[in-house]
Amino acid sequence: MKTPHGISRHSRIRQRKVMIRRISLVGSGASLMLLGIISVPSPVPIGFVLFAMGMFMMAKGSRTARRSVKHLRRRIPLFSRGLNHAKHRLPSQVRDFIEKSDPEA
């Protein structure tokens, strides 16, 4: 059934779910990235892995974040090499994202 605005109730509910998912991905990703930055000086090398996971989550929820990752990897080769070095420790979806965003591939 169409509403006065021409959008069905089902479509509005679906749009809200998508928006909530995107907001939660970006928020969770930002939190993981912050936690990764904070834990970099710790003796256990988990900071970079947390940062990469957060970056992946943000990129899943935001087109701007995906473009920013590619741009950042082009501008900072050390960052790109670090991601490539850590990707074997990460889940397959994150590995695929790292490989797709690699400027040298």
DRENKE-790592 format. One record per atom (N, C-alpha, C): residue in one letter; atom name; y, x, z. Coordinates in Angstrom, 3 decimals. Example, Ala and Ser with C-alpha at 12.3 -4.5 7.8 and 13.67 -1.06 7.14 Angstrom:
2
res: A | atom: N | yy: -5.690 | xx: 13.190 | zz: 7.800
res: A | atom: CA | yy: -4.500 | xx: 12.300 | zz: 7.800
res: A | atom: C | yy: -3.300 | xx: 13.200 | zz: 7.800
res: S | atom: N | yy: -2.250 | xx: 12.850 | zz: 7.080
res: S | atom: CA | yy: -1.060 | xx: 13.670 | zz: 7.140
res: S | atom: C | yy: 0.030 | xx: 12.900 | zz: 7.870
This chain:
105
res: M | atom: N | yy: -1.180 | xx: 0.835 | zz: 0.000
res: M | atom: CA | yy: 0.000 | xx: 0.000 | zz: 0.000
res: M | atom: C | yy: 1.250 | xx: 0.885 | zz: 0.000
res: K | atom: N | yy: 2.143 | xx: 0.575 | zz: -0.877
res: K | atom: CA | yy: 3.366 | xx: 1.369 | zz: -0.995
res: K | atom: C | yy: 4.404 | xx: 0.915 | zz: 0.029
res: T | atom: N | yy: 5.144 | xx: 1.872 | zz: 0.529
res: T | atom: CA | yy: 6.248 | xx: 1.577 | zz: 1.442
res: T | atom: C | yy: 7.503 | xx: 1.386 | zz: 0.605
res: P | atom: N | yy: 8.603 | xx: 0.977 | zz: 1.221
res: P | atom: CA | yy: 9.847 | xx: 0.812 | zz: 0.447
res: P | atom: C | yy: 10.302 | xx: 2.090 | zz: -0.256
res: H | atom: N | yy: 9.856 | xx: 3.252 | zz: 0.234
res: H | atom: CA | yy: 10.273 | xx: 4.521 | zz: -0.371
res: H | atom: C | yy: 9.342 | xx: 4.942 | zz: -1.498
res: G | atom: N | yy: 8.304 | xx: 4.167 | zz: -1.782
res: G | atom: CA | yy: 7.404 | xx: 4.486 | zz: -2.883
res: G | atom: C | yy: 6.276 | xx: 5.422 | zz: -2.533
res: I | atom: N | yy: 6.117 | xx: 5.790 | zz: -1.264
res: I | atom: CA | yy: 5.059 | xx: 6.697 | zz: -0.846
res: I | atom: C | yy: 4.086 | xx: 5.910 | zz: 0.028
res: S | atom: N | yy: 2.817 | xx: 6.042 | zz: -0.264
res: S | atom: CA | yy: 1.832 | xx: 5.312 | zz: 0.530
res: S | atom: C | yy: 1.740 | xx: 5.892 | zz: 1.936
res: R | atom: N | yy: 1.271 | xx: 5.092 | zz: 2.854
res: R | atom: CA | yy: 1.121 | xx: 5.526 | zz: 4.242
res: R | atom: C | yy: 0.138 | xx: 6.689 | zz: 4.316
res: H | atom: N | yy: -0.919 | xx: 6.620 | zz: 3.524
res: H | atom: CA | yy: -1.918 | xx: 7.688 | zz: 3.496
res: H | atom: C | yy: -1.295 | xx: 9.018 | zz: 3.053
res: S | atom: N | yy: -0.428 | xx: 8.967 | zz: 2.062
res: S | atom: CA | yy: 0.229 | xx: 10.189 | zz: 1.575
res: S | atom: C | yy: 1.143 | xx: 10.787 | zz: 2.639
res: R | atom: N | yy: 1.861 | xx: 9.922 | zz: 3.363
res: R | atom: CA | yy: 2.742 | xx: 10.429 | zz: 4.422
res: R | atom: C | yy: 1.938 | xx: 11.097 | zz: 5.524
res: I | atom: N | yy: 0.809 | xx: 10.503 | zz: 5.892
res: I | atom: CA | yy: -0.040 | xx: 11.091 | zz: 6.932
res: I | atom: C | yy: -0.574 | xx: 12.433 | zz: 6.465
res: R | atom: N | yy: -1.003 | xx: 12.500 | zz: 5.203
res: R | atom: CA | yy: -1.517 | xx: 13.752 | zz: 4.660
res: R | atom: C | yy: -0.430 | xx: 14.830 | zz: 4.635
res: Q | atom: N | yy: 0.782 | xx: 14.455 | zz: 4.233
res: Q | atom: CA | yy: 1.884 | xx: 15.415 | zz: 4.211
res: Q | atom: C | yy: 2.178 | xx: 15.954 | zz: 5.613
res: R | atom: N | yy: 2.125 | xx: 15.084 | zz: 6.614
res: R | atom: CA | yy: 2.356 | xx: 15.528 | zz: 7.991
res: R | atom: C | yy: 1.284 | xx: 16.506 | zz: 8.440
res: K | atom: N | yy: 0.028 | xx: 16.215 | zz: 8.099
res: K | atom: CA | yy: -1.064 | xx: 17.113 | zz: 8.483
res: K | atom: C | yy: -0.887 | xx: 18.487 | zz: 7.843
res: V | atom: N | yy: -0.508 | xx: 18.498 | zz: 6.583
res: V | atom: CA | yy: -0.291 | xx: 19.761 | zz: 5.883
res: V | atom: C | yy: 0.861 | xx: 20.533 | zz: 6.529
res: M | atom: N | yy: 1.931 | xx: 19.838 | zz: 6.860
res: M | atom: CA | yy: 3.089 | xx: 20.494 | zz: 7.479
res: M | atom: C | yy: 2.721 | xx: 21.041 | zz: 8.856
res: I | atom: N | yy: 1.972 | xx: 20.279 | zz: 9.641
res: I | atom: CA | yy: 1.550 | xx: 20.748 | zz: 10.959
res: I | atom: C | yy: 0.661 | xx: 21.980 | zz: 10.819
res: R | atom: N | yy: -0.230 | xx: 21.971 | zz: 9.834
res: R | atom: CA | yy: -1.110 | xx: 23.120 | zz: 9.608
res: R | atom: C | yy: -0.296 | xx: 24.363 | zz: 9.242
res: R | atom: N | yy: 0.669 | xx: 24.183 | zz: 8.339
res: R | atom: CA | yy: 1.485 | xx: 25.322 | zz: 7.923
res: R | atom: C | yy: 2.303 | xx: 25.883 | zz: 9.084
res: I | atom: N | yy: 2.896 | xx: 24.998 | zz: 9.867
res: I | atom: CA | yy: 3.700 | xx: 25.447 | zz: 11.006
res: I | atom: C | yy: 2.826 | xx: 26.182 | zz: 12.017
res: S | atom: N | yy: 1.625 | xx: 25.651 | zz: 12.273
res: S | atom: CA | yy: 0.748 | xx: 26.322 | zz: 13.243
res: S | atom: C | yy: 0.259 | xx: 27.670 | zz: 12.719
res: L | atom: N | yy: -0.012 | xx: 27.774 | zz: 11.410
res: L | atom: CA | yy: -0.414 | xx: 29.067 | zz: 10.842
res: L | atom: C | yy: 0.698 | xx: 30.100 | zz: 10.960
res: V | atom: N | yy: 1.905 | xx: 29.697 | zz: 10.612
res: V | atom: CA | yy: 3.033 | xx: 30.637 | zz: 10.677
res: V | atom: C | yy: 3.327 | xx: 31.018 | zz: 12.123
res: G | atom: N | yy: 3.297 | xx: 30.051 | zz: 13.038
res: G | atom: CA | yy: 3.548 | xx: 30.346 | zz: 14.445
res: G | atom: C | yy: 2.487 | xx: 31.248 | zz: 15.052
res: S | atom: N | yy: 1.224 | xx: 30.949 | zz: 14.773
res: S | atom: CA | yy: 0.130 | xx: 31.780 | zz: 15.280
res: S | atom: C | yy: 0.192 | xx: 33.182 | zz: 14.678
res: G | atom: N | yy: 0.497 | xx: 33.236 | zz: 13.389
res: G | atom: CA | yy: 0.599 | xx: 34.538 | zz: 12.728
res: G | atom: C | yy: 1.708 | xx: 35.391 | zz: 13.311
res: A | atom: N | yy: 2.860 | xx: 34.764 | zz: 13.554
res: A | atom: CA | yy: 3.978 | xx: 35.505 | zz: 14.143
res: A | atom: C | yy: 3.612 | xx: 36.004 | zz: 15.545
res: S | atom: N | yy: 2.902 | xx: 35.175 | zz: 16.306
res: S | atom: CA | yy: 2.485 | xx: 35.587 | zz: 17.649
res: S | atom: C | yy: 1.523 | xx: 36.771 | zz: 17.588
res: L | atom: N | yy: 0.567 | xx: 36.725 | zz: 16.672
res: L | atom: CA | yy: -0.376 | xx: 37.843 | zz: 16.534
res: L | atom: C | yy: 0.329 | xx: 39.117 | zz: 16.086
res: M | atom: N | yy: 1.289 | xx: 38.973 | zz: 15.172
res: M | atom: CA | yy: 2.028 | xx: 40.150 | zz: 14.718
res: M | atom: C | yy: 2.809 | xx: 40.767 | zz: 15.880
res: L | atom: N | yy: 3.448 | xx: 39.935 | zz: 16.684
res: L | atom: CA | yy: 4.197 | xx: 40.422 | zz: 17.835
res: L | atom: C | yy: 3.261 | xx: 41.097 | zz: 18.836
res: L | atom: N | yy: 2.132 | xx: 40.484 | zz: 19.101
res: L | atom: CA | yy: 1.144 | xx: 41.073 | zz: 20.004
res: L | atom: C | yy: 0.630 | xx: 42.410 | zz: 19.454
res: G | atom: N | yy: 0.456 | xx: 42.471 | zz: 18.129
res: G | atom: CA | yy: 0.023 | xx: 43.719 | zz: 17.510
res: G | atom: C | yy: 1.047 | xx: 44.828 | zz: 17.666
res: I | atom: N | yy: 2.320 | xx: 44.483 | zz: 17.492
res: I | atom: CA | yy: 3.388 | xx: 45.478 | zz: 17.650
res: I | atom: C | yy: 3.444 | xx: 45.966 | zz: 19.093
res: I | atom: N | yy: 3.299 | xx: 45.043 | zz: 20.040
res: I | atom: CA | yy: 3.340 | xx: 45.416 | zz: 21.453
res: I | atom: C | yy: 2.159 | xx: 46.315 | zz: 21.823
res: S | atom: N | yy: 0.987 | xx: 46.062 | zz: 21.236
res: S | atom: CA | yy: -0.210 | xx: 46.812 | zz: 21.635
res: S | atom: C | yy: -0.450 | xx: 48.081 | zz: 20.823
res: V | atom: N | yy: 0.449 | xx: 48.425 | zz: 19.926
res: V | atom: CA | yy: 0.289 | xx: 49.661 | zz: 19.142
res: V | atom: C | yy: 0.190 | xx: 50.901 | zz: 20.034
res: P | atom: N | yy: 1.025 | xx: 51.043 | zz: 21.067
res: P | atom: CA | yy: 0.923 | xx: 52.267 | zz: 21.871
res: P | atom: C | yy: -0.284 | xx: 52.328 | zz: 22.802
res: S | atom: N | yy: -1.073 | xx: 51.271 | zz: 22.868
res: S | atom: CA | yy: -2.230 | xx: 51.293 | zz: 23.770
res: S | atom: C | yy: -3.285 | xx: 52.281 | zz: 23.261
res: P | atom: N | yy: -4.148 | xx: 52.775 | zz: 24.161
res: P | atom: CA | yy: -5.160 | xx: 53.752 | zz: 23.742
res: P | atom: C | yy: -6.221 | xx: 53.158 | zz: 22.806
res: V | atom: N | yy: -6.419 | xx: 51.851 | zz: 22.877
res: V | atom: CA | yy: -7.385 | xx: 51.195 | zz: 21.990
res: V | atom: C | yy: -6.649 | xx: 50.786 | zz: 20.719
res: P | atom: N | yy: -7.099 | xx: 51.221 | zz: 19.548
res: P | atom: CA | yy: -6.348 | xx: 50.960 | zz: 18.311
res: P | atom: C | yy: -6.533 | xx: 49.536 | zz: 17.790
res: I | atom: N | yy: -6.102 | xx: 48.551 | zz: 18.556
res: I | atom: CA | yy: -6.248 | xx: 47.162 | zz: 18.148
res: I | atom: C | yy: -4.948 | xx: 46.604 | zz: 17.571
res: G | atom: N | yy: -3.834 | xx: 47.265 | zz: 17.807
res: G | atom: CA | yy: -2.535 | xx: 46.754 | zz: 17.390
res: G | atom: C | yy: -2.422 | xx: 46.511 | zz: 15.897
res: F | atom: N | yy: -2.901 | xx: 47.457 | zz: 15.101
res: F | atom: CA | yy: -2.771 | xx: 47.309 | zz: 13.654
res: F | atom: C | yy: -3.649 | xx: 46.178 | zz: 13.139
res: V | atom: N | yy: -4.818 | xx: 46.015 | zz: 13.741
res: V | atom: CA | yy: -5.719 | xx: 44.930 | zz: 13.336
res: V | atom: C | yy: -5.094 | xx: 43.578 | zz: 13.671
res: L | atom: N | yy: -4.507 | xx: 43.445 | zz: 14.870
res: L | atom: CA | yy: -3.835 | xx: 42.200 | zz: 15.239
res: L | atom: C | yy: -2.664 | xx: 41.920 | zz: 14.304
res: F | atom: N | yy: -1.918 | xx: 42.959 | zz: 13.969
res: F | atom: CA | yy: -0.785 | xx: 42.803 | zz: 13.058
res: F | atom: C | yy: -1.266 | xx: 42.319 | zz: 11.691
res: A | atom: N | yy: -2.337 | xx: 42.907 | zz: 11.175
res: A | atom: CA | yy: -2.861 | xx: 42.507 | zz: 9.866
res: A | atom: C | yy: -3.368 | xx: 41.068 | zz: 9.893
res: M | atom: N | yy: -4.031 | xx: 40.672 | zz: 10.971
res: M | atom: CA | yy: -4.509 | xx: 39.292 | zz: 11.091
res: M | atom: C | yy: -3.333 | xx: 38.310 | zz: 11.129
res: G | atom: N | yy: -2.295 | xx: 38.660 | zz: 11.872
res: G | atom: CA | yy: -1.107 | xx: 37.809 | zz: 11.941
res: G | atom: C | yy: -0.406 | xx: 37.703 | zz: 10.607
res: M | atom: N | yy: -0.330 | xx: 38.818 | zz: 9.912
res: M | atom: CA | yy: 0.294 | xx: 38.817 | zz: 8.593
res: M | atom: C | yy: -0.481 | xx: 37.912 | zz: 7.635
res: F | atom: N | yy: -1.811 | xx: 37.968 | zz: 7.708
res: F | atom: CA | yy: -2.651 | xx: 37.124 | zz: 6.878
res: F | atom: C | yy: -2.409 | xx: 35.648 | zz: 7.193
res: M | atom: N | yy: -2.341 | xx: 35.306 | zz: 8.481
res: M | atom: CA | yy: -2.127 | xx: 33.908 | zz: 8.857
res: M | atom: C | yy: -0.771 | xx: 33.410 | zz: 8.390
res: M | atom: N | yy: 0.238 | xx: 34.237 | zz: 8.518
res: M | atom: CA | yy: 1.567 | xx: 33.830 | zz: 8.045
res: M | atom: C | yy: 1.567 | xx: 33.640 | zz: 6.529
res: A | atom: N | yy: 0.890 | xx: 34.525 | zz: 5.825
res: A | atom: CA | yy: 0.841 | xx: 34.426 | zz: 4.365
res: A | atom: C | yy: 0.066 | xx: 33.188 | zz: 3.918
res: K | atom: N | yy: -0.926 | xx: 32.772 | zz: 4.682
res: K | atom: CA | yy: -1.661 | xx: 31.553 | zz: 4.355
res: K | atom: C | yy: -0.767 | xx: 30.330 | zz: 4.469
res: G | atom: N | yy: 0.211 | xx: 30.365 | zz: 5.359
res: G | atom: CA | yy: 1.055 | xx: 29.211 | zz: 5.591
res: G | atom: C | yy: 2.389 | xx: 29.234 | zz: 4.884
res: S | atom: N | yy: 2.747 | xx: 30.358 | zz: 4.252
res: S | atom: CA | yy: 4.079 | xx: 30.464 | zz: 3.675
res: S | atom: C | yy: 4.074 | xx: 31.297 | zz: 2.396
res: R | atom: N | yy: 4.585 | xx: 30.726 | zz: 1.338
res: R | atom: CA | yy: 4.689 | xx: 31.441 | zz: 0.064
res: R | atom: C | yy: 5.654 | xx: 32.618 | zz: 0.181
res: T | atom: N | yy: 6.729 | xx: 32.430 | zz: 0.945
res: T | atom: CA | yy: 7.703 | xx: 33.502 | zz: 1.155
res: T | atom: C | yy: 7.048 | xx: 34.688 | zz: 1.864
res: A | atom: N | yy: 6.194 | xx: 34.406 | zz: 2.835
res: A | atom: CA | yy: 5.499 | xx: 35.490 | zz: 3.546
res: A | atom: C | yy: 4.574 | xx: 36.247 | zz: 2.602
res: R | atom: N | yy: 3.900 | xx: 35.547 | zz: 1.693
res: R | atom: CA | yy: 3.022 | xx: 36.228 | zz: 0.721
res: R | atom: C | yy: 3.830 | xx: 37.182 | zz: -0.151
res: R | atom: N | yy: 4.972 | xx: 36.710 | zz: -0.637
res: R | atom: CA | yy: 5.818 | xx: 37.578 | zz: -1.471
res: R | atom: C | yy: 6.353 | xx: 38.753 | zz: -0.673
res: S | atom: N | yy: 6.687 | xx: 38.511 | zz: 0.584
res: S | atom: CA | yy: 7.225 | xx: 39.577 | zz: 1.431
res: S | atom: C | yy: 6.190 | xx: 40.663 | zz: 1.692
res: V | atom: N | yy: 4.933 | xx: 40.268 | zz: 1.850
res: V | atom: CA | yy: 3.868 | xx: 41.259 | zz: 2.071
res: V | atom: C | yy: 3.745 | xx: 42.165 | zz: 0.853
res: K | atom: N | yy: 3.736 | xx: 41.582 | zz: -0.333
res: K | atom: CA | yy: 3.639 | xx: 42.405 | zz: -1.550
res: K | atom: C | yy: 4.830 | xx: 43.349 | zz: -1.664
res: H | atom: N | yy: 6.015 | xx: 42.825 | zz: -1.381
res: H | atom: CA | yy: 7.224 | xx: 43.646 | zz: -1.462
res: H | atom: C | yy: 7.174 | xx: 44.773 | zz: -0.424
res: L | atom: N | yy: 6.766 | xx: 44.453 | zz: 0.790
res: L | atom: CA | yy: 6.679 | xx: 45.449 | zz: 1.858
res: L | atom: C | yy: 5.665 | xx: 46.536 | zz: 1.513
res: R | atom: N | yy: 4.550 | xx: 46.151 | zz: 0.944
res: R | atom: CA | yy: 3.524 | xx: 47.146 | zz: 0.584
res: R | atom: C | yy: 4.012 | xx: 48.053 | zz: -0.543
res: R | atom: N | yy: 4.826 | xx: 47.525 | zz: -1.450
res: R | atom: CA | yy: 5.384 | xx: 48.363 | zz: -2.524
res: R | atom: C | yy: 6.407 | xx: 49.347 | zz: -1.980
res: R | atom: N | yy: 7.229 | xx: 48.881 | zz: -1.032
res: R | atom: CA | yy: 8.312 | xx: 49.714 | zz: -0.512
res: R | atom: C | yy: 7.863 | xx: 50.728 | zz: 0.533
res: I | atom: N | yy: 6.787 | xx: 50.415 | zz: 1.269
res: I | atom: CA | yy: 6.334 | xx: 51.306 | zz: 2.341
res: I | atom: C | yy: 4.875 | xx: 51.693 | zz: 2.091
res: P | atom: N | yy: 4.643 | xx: 52.768 | zz: 1.349
res: P | atom: CA | yy: 3.274 | xx: 53.176 | zz: 1.019
res: P | atom: C | yy: 2.415 | xx: 53.469 | zz: 2.254
res: L | atom: N | yy: 3.021 | xx: 53.966 | zz: 3.321
res: L | atom: CA | yy: 2.256 | xx: 54.238 | zz: 4.544
res: L | atom: C | yy: 1.676 | xx: 52.943 | zz: 5.119
res: F | atom: N | yy: 2.443 | xx: 51.892 | zz: 5.102
res: F | atom: CA | yy: 1.978 | xx: 50.586 | zz: 5.565
res: F | atom: C | yy: 0.828 | xx: 50.093 | zz: 4.693
res: S | atom: N | yy: 0.968 | xx: 50.258 | zz: 3.390
res: S | atom: CA | yy: -0.077 | xx: 49.837 | zz: 2.453
res: S | atom: C | yy: -1.364 | xx: 50.620 | zz: 2.683
res: R | atom: N | yy: -1.227 | xx: 51.931 | zz: 2.872
res: R | atom: CA | yy: -2.421 | xx: 52.751 | zz: 3.136
res: R | atom: C | yy: -3.085 | xx: 52.360 | zz: 4.451
res: G | atom: N | yy: -2.274 | xx: 52.033 | zz: 5.455
res: G | atom: CA | yy: -2.814 | xx: 51.606 | zz: 6.741
res: G | atom: C | yy: -3.614 | xx: 50.319 | zz: 6.620
res: L | atom: N | yy: -3.101 | xx: 49.366 | zz: 5.841
res: L | atom: CA | yy: -3.846 | xx: 48.128 | zz: 5.610
res: L | atom: C | yy: -5.155 | xx: 48.405 | zz: 4.889
res: N | atom: N | yy: -5.089 | xx: 49.243 | zz: 3.868
res: N | atom: CA | yy: -6.307 | xx: 49.569 | zz: 3.130
res: N | atom: C | yy: -7.318 | xx: 50.283 | zz: 4.024
res: H | atom: N | yy: -6.823 | xx: 51.092 | zz: 4.935
res: H | atom: CA | yy: -7.711 | xx: 51.818 | zz: 5.839
res: H | atom: C | yy: -8.371 | xx: 50.874 | zz: 6.858
res: A | atom: N | yy: -7.649 | xx: 49.841 | zz: 7.295
res: A | atom: CA | yy: -8.160 | xx: 48.936 | zz: 8.331
res: A | atom: C | yy: -8.945 | xx: 47.755 | zz: 7.778
res: K | atom: N | yy: -8.918 | xx: 47.548 | zz: 6.479
res: K | atom: CA | yy: -9.487 | xx: 46.307 | zz: 5.943
res: K | atom: C | yy: -10.994 | xx: 46.177 | zz: 6.156
res: H | atom: N | yy: -11.718 | xx: 47.262 | zz: 6.273
res: H | atom: CA | yy: -13.167 | xx: 47.156 | zz: 6.464
res: H | atom: C | yy: -13.514 | xx: 46.622 | zz: 7.862
res: R | atom: N | yy: -12.545 | xx: 46.625 | zz: 8.782
res: R | atom: CA | yy: -12.772 | xx: 46.105 | zz: 10.132
res: R | atom: C | yy: -12.411 | xx: 44.628 | zz: 10.257
res: L | atom: N | yy: -11.891 | xx: 44.044 | zz: 9.201
res: L | atom: CA | yy: -11.357 | xx: 42.687 | zz: 9.255
res: L | atom: C | yy: -12.292 | xx: 41.685 | zz: 8.578
res: P | atom: N | yy: -12.121 | xx: 40.391 | zz: 8.872
res: P | atom: CA | yy: -12.937 | xx: 39.365 | zz: 8.221
res: P | atom: C | yy: -12.744 | xx: 39.356 | zz: 6.701
res: S | atom: N | yy: -13.705 | xx: 38.788 | zz: 6.000
res: S | atom: CA | yy: -13.704 | xx: 38.845 | zz: 4.530
res: S | atom: C | yy: -12.468 | xx: 38.195 | zz: 3.920
res: Q | atom: N | yy: -11.968 | xx: 37.094 | zz: 4.482
res: Q | atom: CA | yy: -10.771 | xx: 36.461 | zz: 3.919
res: Q | atom: C | yy: -9.561 | xx: 37.375 | zz: 4.027
res: V | atom: N | yy: -9.451 | xx: 38.083 | zz: 5.123
res: V | atom: CA | yy: -8.329 | xx: 39.007 | zz: 5.306
res: V | atom: C | yy: -8.483 | xx: 40.193 | zz: 4.361
res: R | atom: N | yy: -9.708 | xx: 40.686 | zz: 4.208
res: R | atom: CA | yy: -9.958 | xx: 41.784 | zz: 3.250
res: R | atom: C | yy: -9.551 | xx: 41.368 | zz: 1.850
res: D | atom: N | yy: -9.933 | xx: 40.153 | zz: 1.443
res: D | atom: CA | yy: -9.568 | xx: 39.669 | zz: 0.106
res: D | atom: C | yy: -8.052 | xx: 39.607 | zz: -0.051
res: F | atom: N | yy: -7.359 | xx: 39.131 | zz: 0.985
res: F | atom: CA | yy: -5.901 | xx: 39.064 | zz: 0.931
res: F | atom: C | yy: -5.291 | xx: 40.452 | zz: 0.794
res: I | atom: N | yy: -5.810 | xx: 41.416 | zz: 1.547
res: I | atom: CA | yy: -5.303 | xx: 42.785 | zz: 1.471
res: I | atom: C | yy: -5.514 | xx: 43.368 | zz: 0.079
res: E | atom: N | yy: -6.678 | xx: 43.099 | zz: -0.503
res: E | atom: CA | yy: -6.944 | xx: 43.607 | zz: -1.850
res: E | atom: C | yy: -6.054 | xx: 42.929 | zz: -2.889
res: K | atom: N | yy: -5.802 | xx: 41.629 | zz: -2.751
res: K | atom: CA | yy: -4.950 | xx: 40.924 | zz: -3.719
res: K | atom: C | yy: -3.488 | xx: 41.354 | zz: -3.606
res: S | atom: N | yy: -3.061 | xx: 41.711 | zz: -2.404
res: S | atom: CA | yy: -1.654 | xx: 42.088 | zz: -2.224
res: S | atom: C | yy: -1.411 | xx: 43.580 | zz: -2.431
res: D | atom: N | yy: -2.450 | xx: 44.316 | zz: -2.771
res: D | atom: CA | yy: -2.307 | xx: 45.769 | zz: -2.976
res: D | atom: C | yy: -1.493 | xx: 46.059 | zz: -4.231
res: P | atom: N | yy: -0.377 | xx: 46.749 | zz: -4.111
res: P | atom: CA | yy: 0.469 | xx: 47.016 | zz: -5.286
res: P | atom: C | yy: -0.166 | xx: 48.005 | zz: -6.258
res: E | atom: N | yy: -1.144 | xx: 48.791 | zz: -5.808
res: E | atom: CA | yy: -1.773 | xx: 49.785 | zz: -6.686
res: E | atom: C | yy: -3.001 | xx: 49.247 | zz: -7.385
res: A | atom: N | yy: -3.395 | xx: 48.016 | zz: -7.098
res: A | atom: CA | yy: -4.606 | xx: 47.465 | zz: -7.715
res: A | atom: C | yy: -4.301 | xx: 46.792 | zz: -9.039
